[in-house]
Amino acid sequence: MRTVTIIFFLILTLFCSCKKEQTELTEFEKLTISYVSRGESFLFKKMEFTKKENKIFGKIIRPEYKISEKTAISNDTEMNADKVKLLNDFWNRALKFKDSCEKKYISSITNEYTIIKDLDTLEIDRNCDWQDYEYRNLEKVLFSEFFKNLKSERNNLEKELSKKLNGIWYPKTIKKTFERGEILKLTKSKSEALDKDCYWEFSSQKEFKDNCSNLLDLKLSKSYNWDVDEGKTYLVISGGFKTREENGKKYTSVANYGATFIVKSIEENDIELEYMWN
């Protein structure tokens, strides 16, 4: 009986050890997860995790997330129990996919994962069905506080810009078309001899009104927006639409495609815009 008991415990111990080896991720000094998407565009993302005094900390290495020209820094973030479990589940999914997987879809776009745990490397270059462990979702959940703060800072900047833009602006140069890279200057100043028949009006609620007959073609554009995510500050004036009625039916079509500018400077009474495209 004693012999049987010893054998049972040996088998149990061996089973537990094997199970831990395949599922336990926390025994590492450094873990790096890289993601590359190749297709019409190239996307590279990377996050890194280190173990310090039995705690796991992570940070985003790539890409650099921007608030206009400012880079949002991803400092070391401690992973709580739920996030450690998510990392463990991701590691197990990667082990499952390391040799083969049923492809989620057939596409010219390839998604490549490289996971380096200390001296072990897993490379997966197939469009596997990662479900909740797909890189974008993984990044969003593990660094939720970082992305919450990033969104808040971007929103605050946009509100500040809209507050500055609020009002009526007169162009210093009036012409129907602009080439990419040309500068358009507008002013609120009333001291200069300006064409009062031509002005743009912006509200802090992102409403836009064009009162110029010969400056670009934005007559039917009604709103504007900001893009501060790409390393610059872009002012995007929306496209305009027109409606016609035919045989009792209404049809809507594009009247203009709006305009996009890089904001070179914006002051209390002056703004300088670099024309990009419409």
C-alpha atoms as an extended CHARMM CRD file, in Angstrom:
* protein
*
       278  EXT
         1         1  MET       CA              0.0000000000        0.0000000000        0.0000000000  PROA      1               0.0000000000
         2         2  ARG       CA              2.8360000000        2.3580000000        0.8760000000  PROA      2               0.0000000000
         3         3  THR       CA              4.4750000000        1.7080000000       -2.5010000000  PROA      3               0.0000000000
         4         4  VAL       CA              1.2500000000        2.4750000000       -4.3540000000  PROA      4               0.0000000000
         5         5  THR       CA              0.8530000000        5.7470000000       -2.4200000000  PROA      5               0.0000000000
         6         6  ILE       CA              4.4140000000        6.8500000000       -3.2480000000  PROA      6               0.0000000000
         7         7  ILE       CA              3.9210000000        6.0870000000       -6.9460000000  PROA      7               0.0000000000
         8         8  PHE       CA              0.6410000000        8.0350000000       -6.9180000000  PROA      8               0.0000000000
         9         9  PHE       CA              2.2740000000       11.1300000000       -5.4440000000  PROA      9               0.0000000000
        10        10  LEU       CA              5.1980000000       10.8860000000       -7.8920000000  PROA      10              0.0000000000
        11        11  ILE       CA              2.7620000000       10.8000000000      -10.8230000000  PROA      11              0.0000000000
        12        12  LEU       CA              0.7690000000       13.7030000000       -9.3520000000  PROA      12              0.0000000000
        13        13  THR       CA              3.9440000000       15.7740000000       -8.8530000000  PROA      13              0.0000000000
        14        14  LEU       CA              5.1240000000       15.0630000000      -12.3920000000  PROA      14              0.0000000000
        15        15  PHE       CA              1.7090000000       16.0100000000      -13.7970000000  PROA      15              0.0000000000
        16        16  CYS       CA              1.6570000000       19.2980000000      -11.8820000000  PROA      16              0.0000000000
        17        17  SER       CA              5.2050000000       20.1400000000      -12.9850000000  PROA      17              0.0000000000
        18        18  CYS       CA              4.3830000000       19.5300000000      -16.6420000000  PROA      18              0.0000000000
        19        19  LYS       CA              1.2080000000       21.5450000000      -16.3980000000  PROA      19              0.0000000000
        20        20  LYS       CA              3.0540000000       24.4590000000      -14.8280000000  PROA      20              0.0000000000
        21        21  GLU       CA              5.7540000000       24.3490000000      -17.5000000000  PROA      21              0.0000000000
        22        22  GLN       CA              3.1820000000       24.7340000000      -20.2650000000  PROA      22              0.0000000000
        23        23  THR       CA              0.8860000000       27.3190000000      -18.7110000000  PROA      23              0.0000000000
        24        24  GLU       CA              2.8750000000       29.3710000000      -16.2130000000  PROA      24              0.0000000000
        25        25  LEU       CA              4.3510000000       32.5170000000      -17.7340000000  PROA      25              0.0000000000
        26        26  THR       CA              5.3850000000       34.4090000000      -14.6270000000  PROA      26              0.0000000000
        27        27  GLU       CA              8.7660000000       32.6990000000      -14.3600000000  PROA      27              0.0000000000
        28        28  PHE       CA             10.7060000000       35.0460000000      -16.6050000000  PROA      28              0.0000000000
        29        29  GLU       CA             13.0260000000       38.0210000000      -16.3470000000  PROA      29              0.0000000000
        30        30  LYS       CA             11.9920000000       39.7100000000      -19.5870000000  PROA      30              0.0000000000
        31        31  LEU       CA              9.1450000000       39.1700000000      -22.0390000000  PROA      31              0.0000000000
        32        32  THR       CA              8.8370000000       40.9960000000      -25.3720000000  PROA      32              0.0000000000
        33        33  ILE       CA              5.8160000000       40.8350000000      -27.6760000000  PROA      33              0.0000000000
        34        34  SER       CA              6.2510000000       42.2750000000      -31.1770000000  PROA      34              0.0000000000
        35        35  TYR       CA              3.5610000000       42.5850000000      -33.8400000000  PROA      35              0.0000000000
        36        36  VAL       CA              4.0100000000       43.3960000000      -37.5290000000  PROA      36              0.0000000000
        37        37  SER       CA              1.2150000000       43.8820000000      -40.0490000000  PROA      37              0.0000000000
        38        38  ARG       CA              2.2490000000       43.8890000000      -43.7130000000  PROA      38              0.0000000000
        39        39  GLY       CA             -0.0190000000       44.8230000000      -46.5900000000  PROA      39              0.0000000000
        40        40  GLU       CA             -0.8920000000       48.1300000000      -48.2160000000  PROA      40              0.0000000000
        41        41  SER       CA              0.7750000000       49.7350000000      -45.1860000000  PROA      41              0.0000000000
        42        42  PHE       CA              3.3550000000       48.6150000000      -42.6370000000  PROA      42              0.0000000000
        43        43  LEU       CA              2.5730000000       48.5940000000      -38.9220000000  PROA      43              0.0000000000
        44        44  PHE       CA              5.0180000000       47.7080000000      -36.1660000000  PROA      44              0.0000000000
        45        45  LYS       CA              4.0520000000       47.4470000000      -32.4910000000  PROA      45              0.0000000000
        46        46  LYS       CA              6.0260000000       46.2390000000      -29.5170000000  PROA      46              0.0000000000
        47        47  MET       CA              5.5530000000       45.9230000000      -25.7550000000  PROA      47              0.0000000000
        48        48  GLU       CA              7.9390000000       44.7350000000      -23.0880000000  PROA      48              0.0000000000
        49        49  PHE       CA              7.4830000000       43.1920000000      -19.6480000000  PROA      49              0.0000000000
        50        50  THR       CA             10.0220000000       42.7150000000      -16.8510000000  PROA      50              0.0000000000
        51        51  LYS       CA              9.8360000000       41.0180000000      -13.4750000000  PROA      51              0.0000000000
        52        52  LYS       CA             10.9460000000       42.9770000000      -10.4110000000  PROA      52              0.0000000000
        53        53  GLU       CA             10.6290000000       41.5380000000       -6.9060000000  PROA      53              0.0000000000
        54        54  ASN       CA              7.8730000000       39.0950000000       -7.9250000000  PROA      54              0.0000000000
        55        55  LYS       CA              5.8880000000       41.8410000000       -9.6430000000  PROA      55              0.0000000000
        56        56  ILE       CA              5.4540000000       42.2110000000      -13.3950000000  PROA      56              0.0000000000
        57        57  PHE       CA              5.7650000000       45.6380000000      -15.0490000000  PROA      57              0.0000000000
        58        58  GLY       CA              5.0600000000       46.4610000000      -18.6700000000  PROA      58              0.0000000000
        59        59  LYS       CA              5.5280000000       49.3580000000      -21.0700000000  PROA      59              0.0000000000
        60        60  ILE       CA              4.8220000000       50.1680000000      -24.7150000000  PROA      60              0.0000000000
        61        61  ILE       CA              7.9790000000       50.4050000000      -26.8340000000  PROA      61              0.0000000000
        62        62  ARG       CA              6.4220000000       51.0230000000      -30.2710000000  PROA      62              0.0000000000
        63        63  PRO       CA              4.6970000000       52.9380000000      -31.6880000000  PROA      63              0.0000000000
        64        64  GLU       CA              5.1500000000       56.4000000000      -30.2460000000  PROA      64              0.0000000000
        65        65  TYR       CA              1.6790000000       57.6670000000      -29.4230000000  PROA      65              0.0000000000
        66        66  LYS       CA              1.3920000000       61.3750000000      -30.1220000000  PROA      66              0.0000000000
        67        67  ILE       CA             -0.4770000000       64.3820000000      -28.7660000000  PROA      67              0.0000000000
        68        68  SER       CA              0.2600000000       66.7210000000      -31.6500000000  PROA      68              0.0000000000
        69        69  GLU       CA              4.0890000000       66.9730000000      -31.5980000000  PROA      69              0.0000000000
        70        70  LYS       CA              4.3750000000       65.7200000000      -28.0230000000  PROA      70              0.0000000000
        71        71  THR       CA              5.0990000000       62.0280000000      -27.3740000000  PROA      71              0.0000000000
        72        72  ALA       CA              3.0220000000       60.3130000000      -24.7040000000  PROA      72              0.0000000000
        73        73  ILE       CA              5.4110000000       58.2790000000      -22.5600000000  PROA      73              0.0000000000
        74        74  SER       CA              4.4040000000       54.7780000000      -21.4830000000  PROA      74              0.0000000000
        75        75  ASN       CA              6.0890000000       54.3810000000      -18.1030000000  PROA      75              0.0000000000
        76        76  ASP       CA              6.3920000000       51.0350000000      -16.3200000000  PROA      76              0.0000000000
        77        77  THR       CA              2.8780000000       49.8360000000      -15.4870000000  PROA      77              0.0000000000
        78        78  GLU       CA              2.3560000000       47.1750000000      -12.8420000000  PROA      78              0.0000000000
        79        79  MET       CA              0.2930000000       44.2520000000      -14.0780000000  PROA      79              0.0000000000
        80        80  ASN       CA             -2.4530000000       43.2450000000      -11.6460000000  PROA      80              0.0000000000
        81        81  ALA       CA             -3.7070000000       39.6620000000      -11.2700000000  PROA      81              0.0000000000
        82        82  ASP       CA             -6.2200000000       39.9470000000      -14.1200000000  PROA      82              0.0000000000
        83        83  LYS       CA             -3.5980000000       41.3260000000      -16.4810000000  PROA      83              0.0000000000
        84        84  VAL       CA             -1.0900000000       38.6310000000      -15.5280000000  PROA      84              0.0000000000
        85        85  LYS       CA             -3.8000000000       36.0470000000      -16.2700000000  PROA      85              0.0000000000
        86        86  LEU       CA             -4.3910000000       37.6820000000      -19.6710000000  PROA      86              0.0000000000
        87        87  LEU       CA             -0.6580000000       37.4470000000      -20.4160000000  PROA      87              0.0000000000
        88        88  ASN       CA             -0.6820000000       33.7860000000      -19.3740000000  PROA      88              0.0000000000
        89        89  ASP       CA             -3.6610000000       33.0770000000      -21.6230000000  PROA      89              0.0000000000
        90        90  PHE       CA             -1.9360000000       34.8540000000      -24.5230000000  PROA      90              0.0000000000
        91        91  TRP       CA              1.2330000000       32.7860000000      -23.9520000000  PROA      91              0.0000000000
        92        92  ASN       CA             -0.7920000000       29.5560000000      -24.0180000000  PROA      92              0.0000000000
        93        93  ARG       CA             -2.5220000000       30.6400000000      -27.2340000000  PROA      93              0.0000000000
        94        94  ALA       CA              0.8970000000       31.4090000000      -28.7670000000  PROA      94              0.0000000000
        95        95  LEU       CA              2.1800000000       27.9440000000      -27.7660000000  PROA      95              0.0000000000
        96        96  LYS       CA             -0.8620000000       26.4460000000      -29.4620000000  PROA      96              0.0000000000
        97        97  PHE       CA             -0.1870000000       28.4080000000      -32.6640000000  PROA      97              0.0000000000
        98        98  LYS       CA              3.6090000000       28.0490000000      -32.8160000000  PROA      98              0.0000000000
        99        99  ASP       CA              3.5660000000       25.1420000000      -35.3120000000  PROA      99              0.0000000000
       100       100  SER       CA              0.2410000000       25.5910000000      -37.0810000000  PROA      100             0.0000000000
       101       101  CYS       CA             -3.2270000000       27.0410000000      -36.7460000000  PROA      101             0.0000000000
       102       102  GLU       CA             -6.4940000000       27.1980000000      -38.6000000000  PROA      102             0.0000000000
       103       103  LYS       CA             -6.3510000000       30.4640000000      -40.4740000000  PROA      103             0.0000000000
       104       104  LYS       CA             -9.0390000000       32.9510000000      -39.4990000000  PROA      104             0.0000000000
       105       105  TYR       CA             -9.2010000000       34.3440000000      -43.0370000000  PROA      105             0.0000000000
       106       106  ILE       CA             -7.2890000000       34.4660000000      -46.3080000000  PROA      106             0.0000000000
       107       107  SER       CA             -5.8310000000       37.8880000000      -46.9920000000  PROA      107             0.0000000000
       108       108  SER       CA             -2.9270000000       39.6390000000      -48.6850000000  PROA      108             0.0000000000
       109       109  ILE       CA             -2.2750000000       41.2460000000      -45.2890000000  PROA      109             0.0000000000
       110       110  THR       CA             -0.0280000000       39.2060000000      -42.9930000000  PROA      110             0.0000000000
       111       111  ASN       CA              0.0620000000       39.5010000000      -39.2170000000  PROA      111             0.0000000000
       112       112  GLU       CA              3.2950000000       38.3990000000      -37.5860000000  PROA      112             0.0000000000
       113       113  TYR       CA              3.9520000000       37.8370000000      -33.8840000000  PROA      113             0.0000000000
       114       114  THR       CA              7.3660000000       37.4380000000      -32.3040000000  PROA      114             0.0000000000
       115       115  ILE       CA              7.2870000000       36.5530000000      -28.6070000000  PROA      115             0.0000000000
       116       116  ILE       CA             10.6110000000       36.3990000000      -26.7650000000  PROA      116             0.0000000000
       117       117  LYS       CA             10.6350000000       35.0520000000      -23.2080000000  PROA      117             0.0000000000
       118       118  ASP       CA             14.2030000000       35.2250000000      -21.8840000000  PROA      118             0.0000000000
       119       119  LEU       CA             15.9900000000       32.8160000000      -24.2630000000  PROA      119             0.0000000000
       120       120  ASP       CA             12.8460000000       31.2870000000      -25.8010000000  PROA      120             0.0000000000
       121       121  THR       CA             11.4260000000       32.7010000000      -29.0370000000  PROA      121             0.0000000000
       122       122  LEU       CA              8.0740000000       31.9840000000      -30.7020000000  PROA      122             0.0000000000
       123       123  GLU       CA              7.4420000000       33.2520000000      -34.2350000000  PROA      123             0.0000000000
       124       124  ILE       CA              3.9330000000       33.0860000000      -35.7020000000  PROA      124             0.0000000000
       125       125  ASP       CA              3.4060000000       34.5120000000      -39.1920000000  PROA      125             0.0000000000
       126       126  ARG       CA             -0.0690000000       33.2180000000      -39.9940000000  PROA      126             0.0000000000
       127       127  ASN       CA             -3.4780000000       34.8710000000      -39.7290000000  PROA      127             0.0000000000
       128       128  CYS       CA             -4.5380000000       32.7800000000      -36.7420000000  PROA      128             0.0000000000
       129       129  ASP       CA             -7.7370000000       33.3530000000      -34.8180000000  PROA      129             0.0000000000
       130       130  TRP       CA             -6.3700000000       35.1040000000      -31.7030000000  PROA      130             0.0000000000
       131       131  GLN       CA             -9.8500000000       36.2050000000      -30.5860000000  PROA      131             0.0000000000
       132       132  ASP       CA             -9.4950000000       38.3000000000      -27.3970000000  PROA      132             0.0000000000
       133       133  TYR       CA             -5.7100000000       37.8150000000      -27.4550000000  PROA      133             0.0000000000
       134       134  GLU       CA             -5.1770000000       39.7010000000      -30.7100000000  PROA      134             0.0000000000
       135       135  TYR       CA             -2.4080000000       42.2910000000      -30.2410000000  PROA      135             0.0000000000
       136       136  ARG       CA             -4.5480000000       45.4340000000      -30.3890000000  PROA      136             0.0000000000
       137       137  ASN       CA             -6.9310000000       44.1290000000      -27.7520000000  PROA      137             0.0000000000
       138       138  LEU       CA             -4.0440000000       42.8790000000      -25.6140000000  PROA      138             0.0000000000
       139       139  GLU       CA             -2.3910000000       46.3030000000      -25.7140000000  PROA      139             0.0000000000
       140       140  LYS       CA             -5.6650000000       48.1120000000      -25.0050000000  PROA      140             0.0000000000
       141       141  VAL       CA             -6.4390000000       46.0210000000      -21.9050000000  PROA      141             0.0000000000
       142       142  LEU       CA             -2.9240000000       45.7690000000      -20.4420000000  PROA      142             0.0000000000
       143       143  PHE       CA             -2.3170000000       49.5140000000      -20.7650000000  PROA      143             0.0000000000
       144       144  SER       CA             -5.8720000000       50.7560000000      -20.2510000000  PROA      144             0.0000000000
       145       145  GLU       CA             -4.8280000000       53.5810000000      -17.9200000000  PROA      145             0.0000000000
       146       146  PHE       CA             -2.2500000000       54.8620000000      -20.4190000000  PROA      146             0.0000000000
       147       147  PHE       CA             -4.8360000000       54.9830000000      -23.2250000000  PROA      147             0.0000000000
       148       148  LYS       CA             -7.3980000000       56.6100000000      -20.9410000000  PROA      148             0.0000000000
       149       149  ASN       CA             -4.9240000000       59.3990000000      -20.1320000000  PROA      149             0.0000000000
       150       150  LEU       CA             -3.8840000000       59.6740000000      -23.7880000000  PROA      150             0.0000000000
       151       151  LYS       CA             -7.4880000000       60.1670000000      -24.8890000000  PROA      151             0.0000000000
       152       152  SER       CA             -8.0430000000       62.7490000000      -22.1510000000  PROA      152             0.0000000000
       153       153  GLU       CA             -4.9430000000       64.7570000000      -23.1160000000  PROA      153             0.0000000000
       154       154  ARG       CA             -5.8960000000       64.7200000000      -26.7920000000  PROA      154             0.0000000000
       155       155  ASN       CA             -9.4580000000       65.8450000000      -25.9890000000  PROA      155             0.0000000000
       156       156  ASN       CA             -8.1750000000       68.6510000000      -23.7670000000  PROA      156             0.0000000000
       157       157  LEU       CA             -5.8550000000       69.8780000000      -26.5290000000  PROA      157             0.0000000000
       158       158  GLU       CA             -8.6880000000       69.8380000000      -29.0600000000  PROA      158             0.0000000000
       159       159  LYS       CA            -10.9030000000       71.8650000000      -26.7210000000  PROA      159             0.0000000000
       160       160  GLU       CA             -8.1200000000       74.3880000000      -26.2290000000  PROA      160             0.0000000000
       161       161  LEU       CA             -7.6090000000       74.6690000000      -29.9950000000  PROA      161             0.0000000000
       162       162  SER       CA            -11.3530000000       75.0770000000      -30.6460000000  PROA      162             0.0000000000
       163       163  LYS       CA            -11.4850000000       77.8370000000      -28.0440000000  PROA      163             0.0000000000
       164       164  LYS       CA             -8.6880000000       79.6870000000      -29.8590000000  PROA      164             0.0000000000
       165       165  LEU       CA            -10.3050000000       79.1120000000      -33.2530000000  PROA      165             0.0000000000
       166       166  ASN       CA            -13.7460000000       80.2900000000      -32.1380000000  PROA      166             0.0000000000
       167       167  GLY       CA            -14.7450000000       83.4240000000      -34.0760000000  PROA      167             0.0000000000
       168       168  ILE       CA            -14.6390000000       85.0490000000      -37.5080000000  PROA      168             0.0000000000
       169       169  TRP       CA            -11.4010000000       84.8530000000      -39.5000000000  PROA      169             0.0000000000
       170       170  TYR       CA            -10.4400000000       86.8870000000      -42.5580000000  PROA      170             0.0000000000
       171       171  PRO       CA             -7.9860000000       85.4470000000      -45.0990000000  PROA      171             0.0000000000
       172       172  LYS       CA             -5.0070000000       87.5890000000      -46.0990000000  PROA      172             0.0000000000
       173       173  THR       CA             -4.7880000000       85.8160000000      -49.4590000000  PROA      173             0.0000000000
       174       174  ILE       CA             -7.9190000000       85.0160000000      -51.4400000000  PROA      174             0.0000000000
       175       175  LYS       CA             -7.8030000000       82.5930000000      -54.3490000000  PROA      175             0.0000000000
       176       176  LYS       CA             -9.8730000000       79.7250000000      -55.6290000000  PROA      176             0.0000000000
       177       177  THR       CA             -7.2910000000       76.9560000000      -55.4580000000  PROA      177             0.0000000000
       178       178  PHE       CA             -4.2240000000       76.1440000000      -53.3660000000  PROA      178             0.0000000000
       179       179  GLU       CA             -1.3110000000       73.8380000000      -54.0760000000  PROA      179             0.0000000000
       180       180  ARG       CA             -0.1130000000       71.3700000000      -51.4680000000  PROA      180             0.0000000000
       181       181  GLY       CA              2.2880000000       73.1190000000      -49.0840000000  PROA      181             0.0000000000
       182       182  GLU       CA              0.9720000000       76.6350000000      -49.7350000000  PROA      182             0.0000000000
       183       183  ILE       CA              0.3670000000       78.8000000000      -46.6780000000  PROA      183             0.0000000000
       184       184  LEU       CA             -2.9870000000       80.3820000000      -45.8780000000  PROA      184             0.0000000000
       185       185  LYS       CA             -2.9360000000       83.1200000000      -43.2380000000  PROA      185             0.0000000000
       186       186  LEU       CA             -6.0700000000       84.3380000000      -41.5130000000  PROA      186             0.0000000000
       187       187  THR       CA             -6.5530000000       87.0740000000      -38.9610000000  PROA      187             0.0000000000
       188       188  LYS       CA             -9.1120000000       88.4640000000      -36.5330000000  PROA      188             0.0000000000
       189       189  SER       CA             -7.4220000000       91.8500000000      -36.5760000000  PROA      189             0.0000000000
       190       190  LYS       CA             -9.5950000000       94.7530000000      -37.7940000000  PROA      190             0.0000000000
       191       191  SER       CA             -6.7330000000       97.1460000000      -38.3100000000  PROA      191             0.0000000000
       192       192  GLU       CA             -5.7570000000       95.8390000000      -41.7520000000  PROA      192             0.0000000000
       193       193  ALA       CA             -7.5840000000       96.5110000000      -45.0010000000  PROA      193             0.0000000000
       194       194  LEU       CA             -9.3800000000       93.2170000000      -45.4150000000  PROA      194             0.0000000000
       195       195  ASP       CA            -12.0880000000       91.9750000000      -47.7340000000  PROA      195             0.0000000000
       196       196  LYS       CA            -15.0500000000       91.8350000000      -45.3330000000  PROA      196             0.0000000000
       197       197  ASP       CA            -17.0690000000       89.9470000000      -47.9100000000  PROA      197             0.0000000000
       198       198  CYS       CA            -14.8660000000       86.9050000000      -47.4250000000  PROA      198             0.0000000000
       199       199  TYR       CA            -14.4970000000       85.2130000000      -44.0580000000  PROA      199             0.0000000000
       200       200  TRP       CA            -14.5770000000       81.8350000000      -42.3430000000  PROA      200             0.0000000000
       201       201  GLU       CA            -16.4810000000       81.3960000000      -39.1200000000  PROA      201             0.0000000000
       202       202  PHE       CA            -15.6470000000       78.6920000000      -36.5660000000  PROA      202             0.0000000000
       203       203  SER       CA            -17.4720000000       77.8420000000      -33.3560000000  PROA      203             0.0000000000
       204       204  SER       CA            -16.0600000000       76.1370000000      -30.2780000000  PROA      204             0.0000000000
       205       205  GLN       CA            -18.6180000000       73.3710000000      -30.9720000000  PROA      205             0.0000000000
       206       206  LYS       CA            -16.7670000000       72.5250000000      -34.2080000000  PROA      206             0.0000000000
       207       207  GLU       CA            -19.2600000000       74.2300000000      -36.5170000000  PROA      207             0.0000000000
       208       208  PHE       CA            -17.9450000000       75.8900000000      -39.6770000000  PROA      208             0.0000000000
       209       209  LYS       CA            -19.3550000000       78.5080000000      -42.0300000000  PROA      209             0.0000000000
       210       210  ASP       CA            -17.7750000000       79.6400000000      -45.3020000000  PROA      210             0.0000000000
       211       211  ASN       CA            -18.6590000000       83.1220000000      -46.4790000000  PROA      211             0.0000000000
       212       212  CYS       CA            -16.1360000000       83.2520000000      -49.3440000000  PROA      212             0.0000000000
       213       213  SER       CA            -17.1560000000       82.7910000000      -52.9660000000  PROA      213             0.0000000000
       214       214  ASN       CA            -13.6090000000       82.5420000000      -54.2930000000  PROA      214             0.0000000000
       215       215  LEU       CA            -11.5550000000       80.8520000000      -51.5670000000  PROA      215             0.0000000000
       216       216  LEU       CA            -11.3190000000       77.1090000000      -52.1330000000  PROA      216             0.0000000000
       217       217  ASP       CA            -14.7510000000       75.4520000000      -52.3870000000  PROA      217             0.0000000000
       218       218  LEU       CA            -16.2000000000       74.9640000000      -48.9250000000  PROA      218             0.0000000000
       219       219  LYS       CA            -19.5610000000       76.6670000000      -49.2260000000  PROA      219             0.0000000000
       220       220  LEU       CA            -21.5440000000       73.6120000000      -48.1770000000  PROA      220             0.0000000000
       221       221  SER       CA            -19.1210000000       72.4250000000      -45.4960000000  PROA      221             0.0000000000
       222       222  LYS       CA            -20.7250000000       72.6630000000      -42.0650000000  PROA      222             0.0000000000
       223       223  SER       CA            -18.1830000000       71.3710000000      -39.5530000000  PROA      223             0.0000000000
       224       224  TYR       CA            -14.5090000000       70.9190000000      -38.7650000000  PROA      224             0.0000000000
       225       225  ASN       CA            -12.4120000000       68.5790000000      -36.6630000000  PROA      225             0.0000000000
       226       226  TRP       CA             -8.9200000000       68.1530000000      -35.2760000000  PROA      226             0.0000000000
       227       227  ASP       CA             -6.4280000000       65.3570000000      -35.7930000000  PROA      227             0.0000000000
       228       228  VAL       CA             -3.6820000000       65.4950000000      -33.1610000000  PROA      228             0.0000000000
       229       229  ASP       CA             -2.7830000000       61.7800000000      -33.2560000000  PROA      229             0.0000000000
       230       230  GLU       CA             -0.1410000000       61.7580000000      -35.9970000000  PROA      230             0.0000000000
       231       231  GLY       CA              2.6660000000       63.9900000000      -34.6790000000  PROA      231             0.0000000000
       232       232  LYS       CA              1.2160000000       67.2640000000      -35.9990000000  PROA      232             0.0000000000
       233       233  THR       CA             -1.9380000000       69.3140000000      -35.5370000000  PROA      233             0.0000000000
       234       234  TYR       CA             -4.3050000000       68.9620000000      -38.4750000000  PROA      234             0.0000000000
       235       235  LEU       CA             -7.3790000000       71.1270000000      -39.0370000000  PROA      235             0.0000000000
       236       236  VAL       CA             -9.8730000000       69.1160000000      -41.0950000000  PROA      236             0.0000000000
       237       237  ILE       CA            -12.8300000000       70.9430000000      -42.6320000000  PROA      237             0.0000000000
       238       238  SER       CA            -15.5400000000       68.4650000000      -43.5300000000  PROA      238             0.0000000000
       239       239  GLY       CA            -16.8840000000       67.7780000000      -46.9700000000  PROA      239             0.0000000000
       240       240  GLY       CA            -20.1660000000       69.3170000000      -48.0560000000  PROA      240             0.0000000000
       241       241  PHE       CA            -23.2600000000       67.6540000000      -49.4650000000  PROA      241             0.0000000000
       242       242  LYS       CA            -26.1380000000       68.7520000000      -51.6660000000  PROA      242             0.0000000000
       243       243  THR       CA            -29.6090000000       67.2890000000      -52.0510000000  PROA      243             0.0000000000
       244       244  ARG       CA            -31.7360000000       67.1770000000      -55.1780000000  PROA      244             0.0000000000
       245       245  GLU       CA            -35.2650000000       65.9290000000      -55.6850000000  PROA      245             0.0000000000
       246       246  GLU       CA            -36.2870000000       63.8920000000      -58.6820000000  PROA      246             0.0000000000
       247       247  ASN       CA            -39.6260000000       62.1730000000      -59.2520000000  PROA      247             0.0000000000
       248       248  GLY       CA            -40.5510000000       62.6450000000      -55.6100000000  PROA      248             0.0000000000
       249       249  LYS       CA            -37.3010000000       61.0920000000      -54.3280000000  PROA      249             0.0000000000
       250       250  LYS       CA            -34.4210000000       62.9180000000      -52.6330000000  PROA      250             0.0000000000
       251       251  TYR       CA            -30.8340000000       62.2050000000      -53.6290000000  PROA      251             0.0000000000
       252       252  THR       CA            -27.7400000000       63.3150000000      -51.7170000000  PROA      252             0.0000000000
       253       253  SER       CA            -24.3790000000       63.7690000000      -53.4240000000  PROA      253             0.0000000000
       254       254  VAL       CA            -20.9650000000       65.1850000000      -52.5330000000  PROA      254             0.0000000000
       255       255  ALA       CA            -20.6490000000       68.9050000000      -53.2360000000  PROA      255             0.0000000000
       256       256  ASN       CA            -17.0480000000       69.2490000000      -52.0360000000  PROA      256             0.0000000000
       257       257  TYR       CA            -14.4950000000       67.1040000000      -50.2660000000  PROA      257             0.0000000000
       258       258  GLY       CA            -13.5290000000       69.6050000000      -47.5920000000  PROA      258             0.0000000000
       259       259  ALA       CA             -9.9370000000       70.6180000000      -46.8960000000  PROA      259             0.0000000000
       260       260  THR       CA             -7.1060000000       69.5150000000      -44.6270000000  PROA      260             0.0000000000
       261       261  PHE       CA             -4.4520000000       71.8480000000      -43.2290000000  PROA      261             0.0000000000
       262       262  ILE       CA             -1.4340000000       71.5250000000      -40.9550000000  PROA      262             0.0000000000
       263       263  VAL       CA             -1.6800000000       74.1750000000      -38.2430000000  PROA      263             0.0000000000
       264       264  LYS       CA              1.6800000000       75.9310000000      -38.3370000000  PROA      264             0.0000000000
       265       265  SER       CA              0.7040000000       78.4180000000      -35.6280000000  PROA      265             0.0000000000
       266       266  ILE       CA             -2.4390000000       79.6010000000      -33.9010000000  PROA      266             0.0000000000
       267       267  GLU       CA             -2.4990000000       82.7360000000      -31.7900000000  PROA      267             0.0000000000
       268       268  GLU       CA             -5.2060000000       84.9490000000      -30.3620000000  PROA      268             0.0000000000
       269       269  ASN       CA             -5.5980000000       86.9810000000      -33.5610000000  PROA      269             0.0000000000
       270       270  ASP       CA             -3.6170000000       85.0940000000      -36.2020000000  PROA      270             0.0000000000
       271       271  ILE       CA             -3.5260000000       81.6090000000      -37.6090000000  PROA      271             0.0000000000
       272       272  GLU       CA             -1.1940000000       80.1290000000      -40.2070000000  PROA      272             0.0000000000
       273       273  LEU       CA             -2.2950000000       77.0140000000      -42.0930000000  PROA      273             0.0000000000
       274       274  GLU       CA             -0.3960000000       74.8200000000      -44.5410000000  PROA      274             0.0000000000
       275       275  TYR       CA             -2.6820000000       73.4180000000      -47.2050000000  PROA      275             0.0000000000
       276       276  MET       CA             -2.5050000000       69.6370000000      -47.6240000000  PROA      276             0.0000000000
       277       277  TRP       CA             -5.4240000000       68.4140000000      -49.7320000000  PROA      277             0.0000000000
       278       278  ASN       CA             -9.1540000000       68.5200000000      -50.2700000000  PROA      278             0.0000000000
